[in-house]
Amino acid sequence: MKIALNVAMVVLGLVPLWLGAIAIAAFLPDTVPMHMGFDGVVDGWGSKTDDMLLAALLTFANIVVALCGIFSEKLWSIGLVNGVRSPQAARVVCLAAIVLVDAVFVGILVWQMSYAGA
């Protein structure tokens, strides 16, 4: 189970980079929405390469969280893991955080692709 969680964290940690590259190459136009105001109108536009920067940043964050999960036993033994009952629980929390970041990034890409045809 430990190895499966470690592999899942690393693979899921790389998802933003893969999705970003695929979306930029295949689906997104040169100009994509970057910000929506309170009134629901897009008021900020940017280059699709800005998404690649976001994908790289999220991938870096996911890999850092994955490393925290992989080394959770060592971090637990020196007192750097708090708020969970065991190193195994910390690993699961790290995996959940990675999945959450991936879901948010997918939502951003879907939102931007919905404006691609407009």
Sine and cosine of phi, psi and omega as CSV:
sin_phi,cos_phi,sin_psi,cos_psi,sin_omega,cos_omega
0.00,0.00,-0.62,0.78,-0.02,-1.00
-0.89,0.45,-0.70,0.71,-0.01,-1.00
-0.92,0.40,-0.65,0.76,0.01,-1.00
-0.89,0.46,-0.66,0.75,0.04,-1.00
-0.91,0.40,-0.64,0.77,0.02,-1.00
-0.89,0.45,-0.70,0.71,0.03,-1.00
-0.90,0.44,-0.68,0.73,0.01,-1.00
-0.88,0.48,-0.65,0.76,-0.01,-1.00
-0.90,0.43,-0.67,0.75,-0.01,-1.00
-0.93,0.36,-0.71,0.71,0.00,-1.00
-0.90,0.45,-0.75,0.66,0.01,-1.00
-0.92,0.39,-0.46,0.89,0.05,-1.00
-0.91,0.41,-0.46,0.89,0.00,-1.00
-1.00,0.02,-0.12,0.99,-0.05,-1.00
-0.83,0.56,-0.71,0.70,-0.02,-1.00
-0.85,0.52,-0.62,0.78,0.00,-1.00
-0.92,0.39,-0.69,0.73,0.02,-1.00
-0.90,0.43,-0.76,0.65,-0.02,-1.00
-0.89,0.45,-0.65,0.76,0.02,-1.00
-0.88,0.47,-0.71,0.71,0.01,-1.00
-0.90,0.44,-0.69,0.72,0.00,-1.00
-0.91,0.40,-0.71,0.70,-0.03,-1.00
-0.90,0.44,-0.67,0.74,-0.01,-1.00
-0.92,0.40,-0.69,0.72,-0.06,-1.00
-0.95,0.32,-0.59,0.80,-0.20,-0.98
-0.95,-0.32,-0.55,0.83,-0.24,-0.97
-0.88,-0.47,-0.57,0.82,-0.14,-0.99
-1.00,0.10,0.64,-0.77,0.11,-0.99
-0.96,0.29,0.06,-1.00,-0.02,-1.00
-0.90,0.44,-0.55,0.84,0.01,-1.00
-0.91,-0.41,0.80,-0.60,-0.04,-1.00
-0.81,-0.59,0.44,-0.90,0.06,-1.00
-0.94,0.34,0.65,-0.76,0.00,-1.00
-0.87,-0.49,-0.36,0.93,-0.05,-1.00
-0.50,-0.87,0.63,-0.78,0.06,-1.00
-0.84,-0.54,0.74,-0.68,0.01,-1.00
-0.97,0.24,0.07,-1.00,0.01,-1.00
-0.89,0.46,-0.43,0.91,-0.01,-1.00
-0.99,0.12,0.00,1.00,0.03,-1.00
1.00,0.08,0.13,0.99,0.00,-1.00
-0.98,-0.18,0.72,-0.69,0.04,-1.00
-0.93,0.38,0.84,-0.55,-0.01,-1.00
-0.85,-0.53,0.16,0.99,0.05,-1.00
-0.59,-0.80,0.79,-0.61,-0.01,-1.00
-0.84,-0.54,0.45,-0.89,0.01,-1.00
-0.48,-0.88,0.03,-1.00,0.02,-1.00
-0.98,0.19,0.50,-0.87,0.02,-1.00
-0.92,0.39,-0.33,0.95,0.05,-1.00
-0.95,0.32,-0.34,0.94,0.11,-0.99
-0.88,0.47,-0.53,0.85,0.05,-1.00
-0.92,0.40,-0.55,0.83,0.02,-1.00
-0.92,0.39,-0.59,0.81,0.08,-1.00
-0.90,0.44,-0.70,0.72,0.06,-1.00
-0.88,0.48,-0.68,0.74,0.02,-1.00
-0.88,0.47,-0.66,0.75,0.02,-1.00
-0.91,0.41,-0.66,0.75,0.02,-1.00
-0.89,0.45,-0.71,0.70,0.01,-1.00
-0.92,0.39,-0.59,0.81,0.05,-1.00
-0.90,0.44,-0.69,0.72,0.04,-1.00
-0.87,0.50,-0.72,0.70,0.02,-1.00
-0.88,0.47,-0.68,0.74,0.02,-1.00
-0.89,0.45,-0.64,0.77,0.01,-1.00
-0.92,0.39,-0.62,0.79,0.06,-1.00
-0.89,0.47,-0.70,0.71,0.03,-1.00
-0.91,0.42,-0.63,0.77,0.03,-1.00
-0.89,0.46,-0.67,0.75,0.05,-1.00
-0.90,0.44,-0.62,0.79,0.08,-1.00
-0.88,0.47,-0.64,0.77,0.03,-1.00
-0.93,0.37,-0.67,0.74,-0.01,-1.00
-0.90,0.44,-0.64,0.77,-0.02,-1.00
-0.99,-0.16,0.44,0.90,-0.07,-1.00
-0.89,0.45,-0.54,0.84,0.01,-1.00
-0.91,0.41,-0.68,0.73,0.04,-1.00
-0.92,0.40,-0.68,0.73,0.03,-1.00
-0.90,0.45,-0.61,0.79,0.04,-1.00
-0.89,0.45,-0.69,0.72,-0.08,-1.00
-0.92,0.39,-0.44,0.90,0.02,-1.00
-0.98,-0.19,0.13,0.99,0.14,-0.99
1.00,0.08,0.36,0.93,-0.02,-1.00
-0.99,-0.13,0.01,1.00,0.04,-1.00
-0.92,-0.40,0.87,-0.48,-0.02,-1.00
-0.77,-0.64,0.40,-0.91,0.09,-1.00
1.00,-0.02,-0.06,1.00,0.08,-1.00
-0.77,-0.63,0.32,-0.95,-0.12,-0.99
-1.00,0.08,-0.33,0.95,-0.06,-1.00
-0.41,-0.91,0.27,-0.96,0.07,-1.00
-0.89,0.46,-0.52,0.85,0.02,-1.00
-0.91,0.42,-0.65,0.76,0.04,-1.00
-0.91,0.41,-0.61,0.80,0.04,-1.00
-0.89,0.46,-0.63,0.78,0.03,-1.00
-0.89,0.46,-0.67,0.74,0.01,-1.00
-0.92,0.40,-0.64,0.77,0.04,-1.00
-0.89,0.46,-0.65,0.76,0.04,-1.00
-0.89,0.45,-0.68,0.73,0.04,-1.00
-0.88,0.48,-0.67,0.74,0.02,-1.00
-0.89,0.45,-0.63,0.78,0.03,-1.00
-0.90,0.43,-0.64,0.77,0.03,-1.00
-0.90,0.43,-0.70,0.71,0.01,-1.00
-0.89,0.46,-0.63,0.78,0.03,-1.00
-0.89,0.46,-0.71,0.70,0.02,-1.00
-0.88,0.47,-0.68,0.73,0.03,-1.00
-0.88,0.48,-0.68,0.74,-0.01,-1.00
-0.90,0.44,-0.66,0.75,0.02,-1.00
-0.90,0.43,-0.68,0.74,0.00,-1.00
-0.91,0.42,-0.65,0.76,0.07,-1.00
-0.88,0.48,-0.66,0.75,0.05,-1.00
-0.87,0.49,-0.66,0.75,0.04,-1.00
-0.89,0.47,-0.72,0.70,-0.01,-1.00
-0.90,0.43,-0.66,0.75,0.03,-1.00
-0.89,0.45,-0.67,0.74,0.03,-1.00
-0.87,0.49,-0.70,0.72,0.00,-1.00
-0.92,0.38,-0.62,0.79,0.02,-1.00
-0.93,0.37,-0.45,0.89,0.03,-1.00
-0.92,0.39,-0.39,0.92,0.05,-1.00
-1.00,-0.04,-0.11,0.99,-0.06,-1.00
-0.89,0.45,-0.58,0.82,0.00,-1.00
-1.00,0.07,-0.18,0.98,-0.08,-1.00
-0.99,0.14,0.00,0.00,0.00,0.00
